[in-house]
Amino acid sequence: MEISIPDLKRKKEALMATFRQHLKKKKASVSSGCGYEDVYKPIWVFYDVMESFLGDVYECSNKMHTLTQRYEHTVVEPQTYETRKVLDEQEELARPANITTQEGLPTPSNKNVLKRRSSNPPELQEATRHMKSALGTINAVLSNKMNQGDDVCDLYGKLLASKLKKYFSDVEQQEVMCELDNVLIDKKNKESPNTELYFFPKYSALR
């Protein structure tokens, strides 16, 4: 594929402009006195290669100026519309899939916050454990049902017993069972008033 000389020049300008931007950010973070972990580390794919042979050139030039003049001389330069367009194309090709814009790149100040947000929060871990436990209980009950030929009522009874043992103390288990018995008695009495059912004593009598 043949590329015209003007296109090559524009691509060169775009690469140099991007390199100088990352170099400025890196030197600014080093000069700010921040720790090693907070020093700006460019993720642009061409940065390390370009720094390996351009770093000394910019370093020698920087020694001739003060700190502020050095950054202005080596980094800041006006960009034409064509240069900006080519630069955007280069950044789009070099950008990782999980980063949408150049401005969205992690900065030294929010890098730790992004790490914490990306990890599993305690609430999610706790919910996952409860879900696995519930699924394990259901699978175990279903397995017993298949082996013993249990019907739906047997299945629900075992699941209810498992929940009572897991989430309630002995006293609370008695109270819950009494409440369930009262519900069954009331339901049965409404449908068949002359039929008597014998369960636990009324919950109010236990208090």
C-alpha positions as CSV (number, residue, x, y, z in Angstrom):
1,M,0.0,0.0,0.0
2,E,1.5,3.3,-1.1
3,I,1.2,6.3,1.3
4,S,1.8,9.9,0.1
5,I,4.5,12.0,1.7
6,P,2.0,14.5,3.2
7,D,0.1,11.6,4.9
8,L,3.4,10.3,6.3
9,K,4.2,13.7,7.7
10,R,0.8,14.0,9.3
11,K,1.2,10.6,10.9
12,K,4.7,11.5,12.2
13,E,3.3,14.7,13.7
14,A,0.5,12.8,15.4
15,L,2.9,10.2,16.9
16,M,5.2,13.0,18.1
17,A,2.4,15.0,19.6
18,T,1.0,12.0,21.4
19,F,4.5,11.0,22.7
20,R,5.1,14.5,24.0
21,Q,1.8,14.6,25.8
22,H,2.5,11.3,27.7
23,L,6.1,12.4,28.4
24,K,4.8,15.7,29.9
25,K,2.4,13.9,32.2
26,K,5.0,11.4,33.3
27,K,7.6,14.1,34.1
28,A,5.0,16.2,35.9
29,S,4.0,13.3,38.1
30,V,7.7,12.6,38.9
31,S,8.4,16.2,39.8
32,S,5.3,16.4,42.0
33,G,7.1,14.2,44.6
34,C,4.4,11.5,44.5
35,G,5.3,7.9,45.3
36,Y,6.5,5.3,42.8
37,E,3.0,3.7,42.6
38,D,1.4,7.0,41.7
39,V,3.9,8.0,39.0
40,Y,2.1,8.3,35.6
41,K,2.8,5.2,33.5
42,P,1.7,5.6,29.9
43,I,-0.2,2.6,28.4
44,W,0.1,3.9,24.8
45,V,1.6,1.0,22.8
46,F,4.2,3.2,21.1
47,Y,5.4,5.1,24.1
48,D,8.1,2.8,25.4
49,V,9.6,2.3,21.9
50,M,9.7,6.1,21.2
51,E,11.0,6.9,24.7
52,S,13.9,4.5,24.2
53,F,15.4,6.6,21.4
54,L,13.9,10.0,22.0
55,G,14.1,10.2,25.8
56,D,17.8,11.3,25.8
57,V,17.1,14.0,23.2
58,Y,14.4,15.6,25.3
59,E,16.4,15.2,28.4
60,C,19.4,17.1,27.0
61,S,17.2,19.8,25.8
62,N,15.5,20.1,29.2
63,K,18.7,20.8,31.0
64,M,19.0,24.2,29.2
65,H,15.8,25.5,30.7
66,T,14.0,25.9,34.1
67,L,11.4,23.4,35.2
68,T,8.5,25.4,33.8
69,Q,10.2,26.4,30.6
70,R,11.3,22.8,30.0
71,Y,7.8,21.5,30.1
72,E,6.4,24.3,27.9
73,H,9.3,23.8,25.3
74,T,9.1,20.0,25.0
75,V,5.4,19.4,25.3
76,V,3.2,22.3,24.4
77,E,2.6,23.0,20.8
78,P,-0.4,24.0,18.8
79,Q,-2.1,21.3,16.8
80,T,-3.8,21.8,13.5
81,Y,-7.1,20.2,12.6
82,E,-5.4,17.6,10.4
83,T,-2.9,16.7,13.1
84,R,-5.6,16.3,15.7
85,K,-7.6,14.1,13.3
86,V,-4.6,11.8,12.6
87,L,-3.8,11.7,16.3
88,D,-7.3,10.6,17.1
89,E,-7.0,7.8,14.5
90,Q,-3.7,6.6,16.1
91,E,-5.2,6.7,19.6
92,E,-8.2,4.7,18.4
93,L,-6.0,2.0,17.0
94,A,-3.7,1.9,20.1
95,R,-6.5,2.1,22.7
96,P,-7.3,-1.1,24.6
97,A,-10.8,-2.5,24.2
98,N,-11.9,-1.6,27.8
99,I,-11.0,2.1,27.5
100,T,-13.4,4.3,25.5
101,T,-11.6,7.7,25.5
102,Q,-8.1,9.0,26.0
103,E,-9.6,11.3,28.7
104,G,-10.9,8.2,30.5
105,L,-7.5,6.8,31.2
106,P,-6.7,6.2,34.9
107,T,-4.7,9.0,36.5
108,P,-2.3,8.6,39.4
109,S,-4.8,10.2,41.8
110,N,-7.7,7.8,41.0
111,K,-5.8,4.6,40.2
112,N,-6.4,3.1,43.7
113,V,-10.1,4.0,43.5
114,L,-10.4,2.2,40.2
115,K,-8.8,-0.9,41.6
116,R,-11.2,-1.0,44.5
117,R,-14.2,-0.5,42.2
118,S,-13.0,-3.2,39.9
119,S,-12.7,-5.8,42.6
120,N,-15.7,-7.8,44.0
121,P,-17.4,-5.7,46.8
122,P,-18.1,-7.5,50.1
123,E,-21.9,-7.3,49.4
124,L,-21.5,-9.1,46.1
125,Q,-19.4,-11.8,47.7
126,E,-21.9,-12.3,50.5
127,A,-24.8,-12.5,48.1
128,T,-22.9,-15.1,46.0
129,R,-22.2,-17.2,49.1
130,H,-25.9,-17.2,50.0
131,M,-26.9,-18.1,46.5
132,K,-24.5,-21.0,46.3
133,S,-25.7,-22.2,49.7
134,A,-29.3,-22.0,48.6
135,L,-28.6,-23.8,45.3
136,G,-26.7,-26.5,47.2
137,T,-29.6,-27.1,49.5
138,I,-32.1,-27.2,46.6
139,N,-29.9,-29.6,44.6
140,A,-29.5,-31.9,47.7
141,V,-33.2,-31.9,48.3
142,L,-33.9,-32.6,44.6
143,S,-31.4,-35.4,44.6
144,N,-33.1,-37.0,47.6
145,K,-36.4,-36.5,45.9
146,M,-35.3,-38.4,42.9
147,N,-33.8,-41.2,45.0
148,Q,-36.8,-41.6,47.3
149,G,-39.7,-40.6,45.1
150,D,-40.7,-37.6,47.3
151,D,-43.6,-35.5,46.1
152,V,-43.8,-31.7,46.1
153,C,-44.9,-31.6,49.8
154,D,-42.0,-33.7,50.9
155,L,-39.7,-31.5,48.9
156,Y,-41.0,-28.3,50.5
157,G,-40.9,-29.8,54.0
158,K,-37.2,-30.7,53.7
159,L,-36.4,-27.2,52.3
160,L,-38.4,-25.5,55.1
161,A,-36.6,-27.7,57.7
162,S,-33.2,-26.7,56.2
163,K,-34.0,-23.0,56.4
164,L,-35.3,-23.3,60.0
165,K,-32.0,-25.0,61.1
166,K,-29.9,-22.5,59.2
167,Y,-31.4,-19.2,60.1
168,F,-33.1,-19.6,63.5
169,S,-32.2,-20.7,67.0
170,D,-34.0,-23.5,68.8
171,V,-36.5,-21.2,70.5
172,E,-37.1,-19.3,67.2
173,Q,-37.7,-22.6,65.4
174,Q,-40.4,-23.6,67.9
175,E,-42.1,-20.2,67.4
176,V,-42.0,-20.4,63.6
177,M,-43.4,-23.9,63.6
178,C,-46.2,-22.8,65.9
179,E,-47.0,-19.9,63.7
180,L,-47.1,-22.2,60.6
181,D,-49.4,-24.7,62.5
182,N,-51.8,-21.9,63.4
183,V,-52.0,-20.9,59.7
184,L,-52.8,-24.5,58.7
185,I,-55.4,-24.8,61.4
186,D,-57.1,-21.6,60.5
187,K,-57.1,-22.5,56.8
188,K,-58.5,-25.9,57.5
189,N,-61.2,-24.6,59.8
190,K,-62.4,-22.2,57.2
191,E,-62.8,-25.0,54.6
192,S,-64.0,-27.8,57.0
193,P,-65.3,-26.3,60.3
194,N,-66.1,-29.8,61.7
195,T,-62.6,-31.2,61.1
196,E,-60.1,-31.0,63.9
197,L,-56.3,-30.8,63.4
198,Y,-53.8,-31.4,66.1
199,F,-50.5,-29.5,65.8
200,F,-48.4,-27.5,68.2
201,P,-50.4,-25.4,70.8
202,K,-51.4,-21.9,69.7
203,Y,-48.3,-19.6,69.4
204,S,-49.9,-17.2,71.9
205,A,-50.0,-19.9,74.5
206,L,-46.2,-20.3,74.4
207,R,-45.6,-16.7,75.5
